[in-house]
Amino acid sequence: MELFKPEFGLVFWMFVAFMCLYLILAKYAWPFIIKSMDERADLIDKGVAYAQQAKSQLDNAKAEADKIIAEARADQADKLREAEAMKAQLIENARSEAIVEAKKVTDAAQVSIEQMRKESEKQLKQEVCEMALVIAEKVIRTKMANDAAQKELVDKLLREVETNN
């Protein structure tokens, strides 16, 4: 139990050592420590203020970004509607141009067909005439084979017909 009952001399010297240490720390260390703590507190306060300011700026930036995104989506929707309308207009224009072009081609084909038909009719008439003449010539020659004067007349008429064609 001696441990719990210190002597007076030990207590006195401990008190003197404590007071010396207290005076040295109070004069040199505490002002520096307090100054450092005040600077640190100011730095923390500035950091908190900066963080609050940054948070408000971030909130403003988010609101602005949401606003810009909404505007961009509305603009995109408008552009898509315009593109659809333009697409429909282009398709309609192309369709009407195709109809006009098809009409032109059809009309040209009908004219060409009509010309070819007339040409074919003309050629057919010519061939029919030639065949009729050949047949008539053969028939007449067979019927008039013995008569020389008629033969001469037929040859003369045939030469005239051939020169006219």
ChimeraX commands (.cxc) that place a marker at each C-alpha (Angstrom):
marker #1 position 0.00,0.00,0.00 radius 0.5
marker #1 position 2.94,2.17,0.02 radius 0.5
marker #1 position 2.45,2.75,-3.54 radius 0.5
marker #1 position -0.64,4.80,-2.93 radius 0.5
marker #1 position 0.98,7.06,-0.29 radius 0.5
marker #1 position 3.70,9.16,-1.96 radius 0.5
marker #1 position 6.16,11.20,0.01 radius 0.5
marker #1 position 6.00,14.96,0.26 radius 0.5
marker #1 position 9.38,15.58,-1.51 radius 0.5
marker #1 position 8.35,13.51,-4.48 radius 0.5
marker #1 position 5.08,15.39,-4.78 radius 0.5
marker #1 position 6.85,18.75,-4.50 radius 0.5
marker #1 position 9.40,18.01,-7.24 radius 0.5
marker #1 position 6.72,16.60,-9.46 radius 0.5
marker #1 position 4.75,19.80,-8.97 radius 0.5
marker #1 position 7.81,21.96,-9.82 radius 0.5
marker #1 position 8.53,19.88,-12.94 radius 0.5
marker #1 position 4.88,20.14,-13.97 radius 0.5
marker #1 position 4.90,23.93,-13.50 radius 0.5
marker #1 position 8.11,24.33,-15.55 radius 0.5
marker #1 position 6.73,22.22,-18.31 radius 0.5
marker #1 position 3.44,24.12,-18.15 radius 0.5
marker #1 position 5.16,27.53,-18.39 radius 0.5
marker #1 position 7.38,26.41,-21.32 radius 0.5
marker #1 position 4.44,24.95,-23.18 radius 0.5
marker #1 position 2.24,27.99,-22.40 radius 0.5
marker #1 position 4.87,30.41,-23.68 radius 0.5
marker #1 position 6.14,28.56,-26.79 radius 0.5
marker #1 position 3.98,25.63,-27.85 radius 0.5
marker #1 position 0.41,26.68,-27.11 radius 0.5
marker #1 position 0.39,29.83,-29.23 radius 0.5
marker #1 position 1.67,27.81,-32.18 radius 0.5
marker #1 position -0.78,24.97,-31.52 radius 0.5
marker #1 position -3.71,27.38,-31.08 radius 0.5
marker #1 position -2.66,29.31,-34.20 radius 0.5
marker #1 position -2.45,26.04,-36.18 radius 0.5
marker #1 position -5.84,24.94,-34.86 radius 0.5
marker #1 position -7.40,28.31,-35.79 radius 0.5
marker #1 position -5.89,28.10,-39.29 radius 0.5
marker #1 position -7.15,24.56,-39.62 radius 0.5
marker #1 position -10.62,25.63,-38.42 radius 0.5
marker #1 position -10.62,28.49,-40.96 radius 0.5
marker #1 position -9.50,26.09,-43.68 radius 0.5
marker #1 position -12.27,23.66,-42.72 radius 0.5
marker #1 position -14.84,26.49,-42.68 radius 0.5
marker #1 position -13.66,27.63,-46.12 radius 0.5
marker #1 position -13.81,24.04,-47.35 radius 0.5
marker #1 position -17.36,23.66,-46.03 radius 0.5
marker #1 position -18.38,26.97,-47.66 radius 0.5
marker #1 position -16.70,25.91,-50.91 radius 0.5
marker #1 position -18.43,22.52,-50.73 radius 0.5
marker #1 position -21.81,24.19,-50.17 radius 0.5
marker #1 position -21.13,26.56,-53.04 radius 0.5
marker #1 position -20.05,23.65,-55.24 radius 0.5
marker #1 position -23.17,21.73,-54.24 radius 0.5
marker #1 position -25.40,24.65,-55.17 radius 0.5
marker #1 position -23.52,25.04,-58.46 radius 0.5
marker #1 position -23.90,21.32,-59.08 radius 0.5
marker #1 position -27.63,21.54,-58.39 radius 0.5
marker #1 position -27.87,24.51,-60.76 radius 0.5
marker #1 position -25.83,22.64,-63.35 radius 0.5
marker #1 position -28.08,19.58,-63.01 radius 0.5
marker #1 position -31.18,21.75,-63.43 radius 0.5
marker #1 position -29.61,23.46,-66.43 radius 0.5
marker #1 position -28.57,20.10,-67.90 radius 0.5
marker #1 position -32.11,18.74,-67.43 radius 0.5
marker #1 position -33.48,21.86,-69.11 radius 0.5
marker #1 position -31.04,21.52,-72.03 radius 0.5
marker #1 position -31.83,17.80,-72.37 radius 0.5
marker #1 position -35.57,18.55,-72.41 radius 0.5
marker #1 position -35.02,21.22,-75.07 radius 0.5
marker #1 position -32.84,18.83,-77.09 radius 0.5
marker #1 position -35.49,16.10,-76.90 radius 0.5
marker #1 position -38.19,18.55,-77.98 radius 0.5
marker #1 position -35.96,19.75,-80.82 radius 0.5
marker #1 position -35.23,16.16,-81.80 radius 0.5
marker #1 position -38.95,15.38,-81.85 radius 0.5
marker #1 position -39.59,18.45,-84.02 radius 0.5
marker #1 position -36.79,17.46,-86.40 radius 0.5
marker #1 position -38.17,13.91,-86.62 radius 0.5
marker #1 position -41.65,15.25,-87.42 radius 0.5
marker #1 position -40.16,17.55,-90.06 radius 0.5
marker #1 position -38.16,14.66,-91.51 radius 0.5
marker #1 position -41.27,12.47,-91.66 radius 0.5
marker #1 position -43.21,15.25,-93.39 radius 0.5
marker #1 position -40.34,15.79,-95.82 radius 0.5
marker #1 position -40.12,12.06,-96.45 radius 0.5
marker #1 position -43.85,11.87,-97.18 radius 0.5
marker #1 position -43.59,14.90,-99.48 radius 0.5
marker #1 position -40.60,13.41,-101.34 radius 0.5
marker #1 position -42.40,10.10,-101.74 radius 0.5
marker #1 position -45.50,11.87,-103.04 radius 0.5
marker #1 position -43.42,13.96,-105.46 radius 0.5
marker #1 position -41.57,10.88,-106.69 radius 0.5
marker #1 position -44.85,9.03,-107.09 radius 0.5
marker #1 position -46.41,11.86,-109.12 radius 0.5
marker #1 position -43.25,12.21,-111.24 radius 0.5
marker #1 position -43.27,8.45,-111.82 radius 0.5
marker #1 position -46.91,8.60,-112.91 radius 0.5
marker #1 position -46.12,11.45,-115.33 radius 0.5
marker #1 position -43.07,9.61,-116.66 radius 0.5
marker #1 position -45.05,6.38,-117.03 radius 0.5
marker #1 position -47.73,8.30,-118.95 radius 0.5
marker #1 position -45.05,9.74,-121.25 radius 0.5
marker #1 position -43.53,6.30,-121.80 radius 0.5
marker #1 position -46.97,4.77,-122.41 radius 0.5
marker #1 position -47.89,7.52,-124.87 radius 0.5
marker #1 position -44.55,7.13,-126.67 radius 0.5
marker #1 position -45.05,3.36,-126.80 radius 0.5
marker #1 position -48.57,3.80,-128.19 radius 0.5
marker #1 position -47.29,6.18,-130.86 radius 0.5
marker #1 position -44.50,3.76,-131.71 radius 0.5
marker #1 position -46.94,0.85,-131.84 radius 0.5
marker #1 position -49.29,2.86,-134.07 radius 0.5
marker #1 position -46.43,3.72,-136.43 radius 0.5
marker #1 position -45.29,0.11,-136.52 radius 0.5
marker #1 position -48.87,-1.01,-137.16 radius 0.5
marker #1 position -49.25,1.43,-140.06 radius 0.5
marker #1 position -45.89,0.38,-141.44 radius 0.5
marker #1 position -46.85,-3.30,-141.10 radius 0.5
marker #1 position -50.18,-2.65,-142.82 radius 0.5
marker #1 position -48.40,-0.85,-145.64 radius 0.5
marker #1 position -45.87,-3.65,-145.99 radius 0.5
marker #1 position -48.63,-6.26,-145.85 radius 0.5
marker #1 position -50.61,-4.42,-148.54 radius 0.5
marker #1 position -47.51,-4.26,-150.70 radius 0.5
marker #1 position -46.78,-7.95,-150.22 radius 0.5
marker #1 position -50.43,-8.85,-150.91 radius 0.5
marker #1 position -50.33,-6.72,-154.06 radius 0.5
marker #1 position -47.12,-8.37,-155.23 radius 0.5
marker #1 position -48.51,-11.84,-154.54 radius 0.5
marker #1 position -51.75,-10.95,-156.29 radius 0.5
marker #1 position -49.77,-9.78,-159.27 radius 0.5
marker #1 position -47.64,-12.92,-159.28 radius 0.5
marker #1 position -50.75,-15.09,-158.99 radius 0.5
marker #1 position -52.55,-13.07,-161.66 radius 0.5
marker #1 position -49.50,-13.31,-163.88 radius 0.5
marker #1 position -49.35,-17.07,-163.46 radius 0.5
marker #1 position -53.07,-17.43,-164.08 radius 0.5
marker #1 position -52.99,-15.20,-167.13 radius 0.5
marker #1 position -49.88,-16.93,-168.51 radius 0.5
marker #1 position -51.48,-20.32,-168.15 radius 0.5
marker #1 position -54.70,-19.14,-169.79 radius 0.5
marker #1 position -52.95,-17.28,-172.54 radius 0.5
marker #1 position -50.01,-19.49,-173.09 radius 0.5
marker #1 position -50.78,-20.03,-176.76 radius 0.5
marker #1 position -51.62,-16.50,-177.81 radius 0.5
marker #1 position -48.45,-14.49,-178.59 radius 0.5
marker #1 position -50.14,-11.06,-178.96 radius 0.5
marker #1 position -51.78,-11.36,-175.57 radius 0.5
marker #1 position -48.50,-12.54,-174.15 radius 0.5
marker #1 position -46.81,-9.44,-175.41 radius 0.5
marker #1 position -49.55,-7.20,-173.96 radius 0.5
marker #1 position -49.28,-8.90,-170.56 radius 0.5
marker #1 position -45.50,-8.54,-170.50 radius 0.5
marker #1 position -45.84,-4.85,-171.35 radius 0.5
marker #1 position -48.38,-4.29,-168.56 radius 0.5
marker #1 position -46.23,-6.18,-166.08 radius 0.5
marker #1 position -43.21,-4.06,-166.94 radius 0.5
marker #1 position -45.27,-0.90,-166.39 radius 0.5
marker #1 position -46.49,-2.12,-163.01 radius 0.5
marker #1 position -42.96,-3.06,-161.92 radius 0.5
marker #1 position -41.60,0.33,-162.96 radius 0.5
marker #1 position -44.37,2.11,-161.05 radius 0.5
marker #1 position -43.55,0.26,-157.84 radius 0.5
marker link #1:1,2 radius 0.2
marker link #1:2,3 radius 0.2
marker link #1:3,4 radius 0.2
marker link #1:4,5 radius 0.2
marker link #1:5,6 radius 0.2
marker link #1:6,7 radius 0.2
marker link #1:7,8 radius 0.2
marker link #1:8,9 radius 0.2
marker link #1:9,10 radius 0.2
marker link #1:10,11 radius 0.2
marker link #1:11,12 radius 0.2
marker link #1:12,13 radius 0.2
marker link #1:13,14 radius 0.2
marker link #1:14,15 radius 0.2
marker link #1:15,16 radius 0.2
marker link #1:16,17 radius 0.2
marker link #1:17,18 radius 0.2
marker link #1:18,19 radius 0.2
marker link #1:19,20 radius 0.2
marker link #1:20,21 radius 0.2
marker link #1:21,22 radius 0.2
marker link #1:22,23 radius 0.2
marker link #1:23,24 radius 0.2
marker link #1:24,25 radius 0.2
marker link #1:25,26 radius 0.2
marker link #1:26,27 radius 0.2
marker link #1:27,28 radius 0.2
marker link #1:28,29 radius 0.2
marker link #1:29,30 radius 0.2
marker link #1:30,31 radius 0.2
marker link #1:31,32 radius 0.2
marker link #1:32,33 radius 0.2
marker link #1:33,34 radius 0.2
marker link #1:34,35 radius 0.2
marker link #1:35,36 radius 0.2
marker link #1:36,37 radius 0.2
marker link #1:37,38 radius 0.2
marker link #1:38,39 radius 0.2
marker link #1:39,40 radius 0.2
marker link #1:40,41 radius 0.2
marker link #1:41,42 radius 0.2
marker link #1:42,43 radius 0.2
marker link #1:43,44 radius 0.2
marker link #1:44,45 radius 0.2
marker link #1:45,46 radius 0.2
marker link #1:46,47 radius 0.2
marker link #1:47,48 radius 0.2
marker link #1:48,49 radius 0.2
marker link #1:49,50 radius 0.2
marker link #1:50,51 radius 0.2
marker link #1:51,52 radius 0.2
marker link #1:52,53 radius 0.2
marker link #1:53,54 radius 0.2
marker link #1:54,55 radius 0.2
marker link #1:55,56 radius 0.2
marker link #1:56,57 radius 0.2
marker link #1:57,58 radius 0.2
marker link #1:58,59 radius 0.2
marker link #1:59,60 radius 0.2
marker link #1:60,61 radius 0.2
marker link #1:61,62 radius 0.2
marker link #1:62,63 radius 0.2
marker link #1:63,64 radius 0.2
marker link #1:64,65 radius 0.2
marker link #1:65,66 radius 0.2
marker link #1:66,67 radius 0.2
marker link #1:67,68 radius 0.2
marker link #1:68,69 radius 0.2
marker link #1:69,70 radius 0.2
marker link #1:70,71 radius 0.2
marker link #1:71,72 radius 0.2
marker link #1:72,73 radius 0.2
marker link #1:73,74 radius 0.2
marker link #1:74,75 radius 0.2
marker link #1:75,76 radius 0.2
marker link #1:76,77 radius 0.2
marker link #1:77,78 radius 0.2
marker link #1:78,79 radius 0.2
marker link #1:79,80 radius 0.2
marker link #1:80,81 radius 0.2
marker link #1:81,82 radius 0.2
marker link #1:82,83 radius 0.2
marker link #1:83,84 radius 0.2
marker link #1:84,85 radius 0.2
marker link #1:85,86 radius 0.2
marker link #1:86,87 radius 0.2
marker link #1:87,88 radius 0.2
marker link #1:88,89 radius 0.2
marker link #1:89,90 radius 0.2
marker link #1:90,91 radius 0.2
marker link #1:91,92 radius 0.2
marker link #1:92,93 radius 0.2
marker link #1:93,94 radius 0.2
marker link #1:94,95 radius 0.2
marker link #1:95,96 radius 0.2
marker link #1:96,97 radius 0.2
marker link #1:97,98 radius 0.2
marker link #1:98,99 radius 0.2
marker link #1:99,100 radius 0.2
marker link #1:100,101 radius 0.2
marker link #1:101,102 radius 0.2
marker link #1:102,103 radius 0.2
marker link #1:103,104 radius 0.2
marker link #1:104,105 radius 0.2
marker link #1:105,106 radius 0.2
marker link #1:106,107 radius 0.2
marker link #1:107,108 radius 0.2
marker link #1:108,109 radius 0.2
marker link #1:109,110 radius 0.2
marker link #1:110,111 radius 0.2
marker link #1:111,112 radius 0.2
marker link #1:112,113 radius 0.2
marker link #1:113,114 radius 0.2
marker link #1:114,115 radius 0.2
marker link #1:115,116 radius 0.2
marker link #1:116,117 radius 0.2
marker link #1:117,118 radius 0.2
marker link #1:118,119 radius 0.2
marker link #1:119,120 radius 0.2
marker link #1:120,121 radius 0.2
marker link #1:121,122 radius 0.2
marker link #1:122,123 radius 0.2
marker link #1:123,124 radius 0.2
marker link #1:124,125 radius 0.2
marker link #1:125,126 radius 0.2
marker link #1:126,127 radius 0.2
marker link #1:127,128 radius 0.2
marker link #1:128,129 radius 0.2
marker link #1:129,130 radius 0.2
marker link #1:130,131 radius 0.2
marker link #1:131,132 radius 0.2
marker link #1:132,133 radius 0.2
marker link #1:133,134 radius 0.2
marker link #1:134,135 radius 0.2
marker link #1:135,136 radius 0.2
marker link #1:136,137 radius 0.2
marker link #1:137,138 radius 0.2
marker link #1:138,139 radius 0.2
marker link #1:139,140 radius 0.2
marker link #1:140,141 radius 0.2
marker link #1:141,142 radius 0.2
marker link #1:142,143 radius 0.2
marker link #1:143,144 radius 0.2
marker link #1:144,145 radius 0.2
marker link #1:145,146 radius 0.2
marker link #1:146,147 radius 0.2
marker link #1:147,148 radius 0.2
marker link #1:148,149 radius 0.2
marker link #1:149,150 radius 0.2
marker link #1:150,151 radius 0.2
marker link #1:151,152 radius 0.2
marker link #1:152,153 radius 0.2
marker link #1:153,154 radius 0.2
marker link #1:154,155 radius 0.2
marker link #1:155,156 radius 0.2
marker link #1:156,157 radius 0.2
marker link #1:157,158 radius 0.2
marker link #1:158,159 radius 0.2
marker link #1:159,160 radius 0.2
marker link #1:160,161 radius 0.2
marker link #1:161,162 radius 0.2
marker link #1:162,163 radius 0.2
marker link #1:163,164 radius 0.2
marker link #1:164,165 radius 0.2
view
